Amino acid sequence: MEHCSEREDIILVDDETQILESLTRQLRLWAEHNSLNIRACQDAESALKVIGDRADQVAILVSDNRMPKMQGTELIQRVGKLRLPVVPIMLTGYTDKVDIQAALSAGVFSLLVKPWSRDELLQELDFALETFRSRKSSFTGNPELKEQEYLAAKEFSERFFSFSSETARYNVEIDHHQETVSESGISRNYLDIISLTEHSFLMLVGSIAGHGLEAVFVAAIIKSMLYRDFVRYRLTDDFDPGELLGWMNTKLSEITASMPEMFMTFVACKINRERGEVVVANAGNPFPVKRSGDEVLDIVTPGVALGVNDKASYRTLRAPYRPGDTLFVFTDGVTGSGEGTPSIDSNSLHSILEQADPEDSIPSILSRIQQAAGLNSFTSDVSFIRATAKDPDEPYELTEQL
């Protein structure tokens, strides 16, 4: 590709010629559309030379991790020390023992898990380019390393774990709310909705324990793999949430083998409107609560948290889910069940959810839960979903409360 010196650059780094050529082909039209040069390098040293020569004209660095002489994590660390507005993206396989903390210290913007799709790659690059141009316009050249680290992780977590509203059009009205309590603003909660068939979808909620920055990227690896390696091969109405949790537990145990303090509480709910049911599997998360008329019940599905026991299995429980029924799913930050944290008992929680009006906002419901638990504010990150089954003749609506 002809290089135009006045253009900004995207640098691709991979020691495998076939992958480097494939990346270059995939990105040629995208780069031309965005007025970028593609500069391909087969080793980290070549990439550092280009970056040294081009300085703040380098917009994006896309680097493999496993390379001879210098790995991608070290390359990104070195680039971070140059205090440039470049936006680094790491390529990795899930079996790589990526030094996540080292990569974050240099300001990794995103992880792409091999093999990625072209659409996934281009979406990440669009975000990266937008971020680069925003950084460049206000770049001082001397940010504090820790501040840079947390800013990059916060940007990543906000994008990667954003709630998708495009897959929930099943005559189910969904409200959700998330709160982050840490000063960094980095959430360790996981929330997603995935379409299975025209009748069924998955609702996934979880929270990962461990060091905040590493936890964000471990959860990102799991999310990247979840659809690509498991869900897409099982897009049927008979999808088994318990089988999903078993698979996630195996993968998380592999990834965190050297990080025993890291585990994930998680609940997977499959809603099927044609059958009028919800199927739930749970891994250490608070039990989902279903309200049907005046009756409020826990969907009791005990299971060990993911990553604690690599041999664990997870059973499912079916419950009716018919027009007018409401399903409440939330992380343990809502119930204050963490060690040393005031908690709300089941009867009080049920009473609050039973009395909640459909028009009540989730923050107002959470405020009542706080008061009942004796809390002035939540002490752990909070994710809360309310999913109400509507009559098929009613219009679909999704609201987002942040």
Secondary structure, DSSP 8 states (H G I E B T S, - for coil): ----TTSEEEEEE-S-HHHHHHHHHHHHHHHHHTTEEEEEESSHHHHHHHHHHHGGGEEEEEEES--SSS-HHHHHHHHHHTT---EEEEEE-TTS---HHHHHHTT--EEEESS--HHHHHHHHHHHHHHHHHHHHH--S---HHHHHHHHHHHHHHHHT----TT-TTTEEEEEEEE--STT----EEEEEEE-SSSEEEEEEEEEES-HHHHHHHHHHHHHHIIIIIGGG--STT--HHHHHHHHHHHHHHHTTT-TT-EEEEEEEEEETTTTEEEEEEEBS---EEEETTEEEE-------BTT-TT----EEEEE--TT-EEEEE-HHHHT-STTS----HHHHHHHHHH--TTS-HHHHHHHHHHHHT-SS-SS-EEEEEEEE--TTS---EEEE-
